[in-house]
Amino acid sequence: MQLPFIDRIAFDLMLEHGRASATGRHHDPAPVVKLFTPDAGATWLLTEIDPTDHDRAFGLCDLGLGEPELGYVSLHELADIRGALGLPVERDATFTGDKPLSAYAVDARQMRRIIS
């Protein structure tokens, strides 16, 4: 799958996390990528890709409405999103997940937006 915001290394790591999650054991990795809309206020911290459906990613999703939540998102749909100025979703190349996704979720719920 070629997407402008997920390179092969990130894709492989997210797929590995997806396989670990599929085992049913507790799995709470740090986010692998941070995606955002530069002109729409949405942010995604993604940890894993479904091993049976490579278009389906899991992470913390914040559409800029004050209600960030954990869930699944289509990578192809993310690639099609454009903000108010027509800008596509971008990857924050400086982001490094330094804590488990659950910790980002707790912070995001308290602040009503993703803090990274």
N, C-alpha and C positions, 0 to 999 in steps of 0.2 A: 504494500500500500504506500503510495507516494503522497505525502501531505507536506505542505510547505513549512509546517511548524513542528513536526516530529521527525527527528533524524533517526537513522538506523539504530544507533546506540540506545537512544531513549525508547524507541519502539521495542527493542529486544528486552530491555529491563522491565518495561511495563507489561510485556507478555509474560515474562518470568513471574512477576508479581501476580498476574492473573491466574497462572497455573497454580501458584501457592494458595491463592484464595479459593480456588476450585476444590482443594482438598478438604475444605470445611474446617480446618484448624484456624485458630485465631491468627489473623494476619493484619498488621497495621503499619505498613511501610510509610516512609516519608514520601511526599509528592516527588514525582520525577520531572514534571514540567509544569510551568505556570504559563497559562495562555490568557490573553486579555484583548479587549476591544479598545483601541486607543481613543475612539470617539463615541463610545457608548456606555462605559462604566461597568462592563461585565468582566468577570474573572473566573478562571477555572484552574484548580490545582488537581492534576491528574496523577493517579498512582498506578493504574493497571489497565490492561486491555484484555477483554474476554478472549480466552484461547480458542473458543469455537466460533467467534464472530469478531474479526479484527477491526470492525467499524465501531464497536461498542467499547467505550472507555468508562472507567469509574473514577470518581473523585469528588471534590468539594466544588460546588457550582454556585456562583453568585451572579445573578442577572442584573444586579444594581438596584434591586427593589427592596432591599433591607431584610431579605429572608434567605440567606445562604443555606444550602442543604447538600447533603451527601446524595449522590445518585449517579445514574448512567447518562451518557451523552453520545450521540453519533459523531464520529470524527468528520465524516463527510458533511454533515450539517454544519459543524463548526467552520469548515473550510468555505462554506457558502455564505456565512454571516457577514453582513456589512453594517457598519454603524451609520450615524447621521451624515457623515461626510463621505461615505462610501468606502471607508478603510476596512481592510480585512482583519481577521483575528491574527494576532502576533504572538510569538513566544518571547517571554522575558529571558533573554540569554544570560542575565546576571543572577537569576534565581537559582538557589540551591536549597532543597528541602532539608531543614536541620532538625526536624522533629516529626513524630508520627502524624499522619493525616488527622487522627482523632483530636490531637492537640490544636491543630489549625481550626478544626470544626468548632471546638469549644470557644476559642478566641473569636471566631467569626460570628457565632451566635450572640456572644456578649456585645460585640461592637457593631453588629448588624451589617457587617461586610467583611470580606477576607482581608486579613492583615498578614503580610508576608515580609 
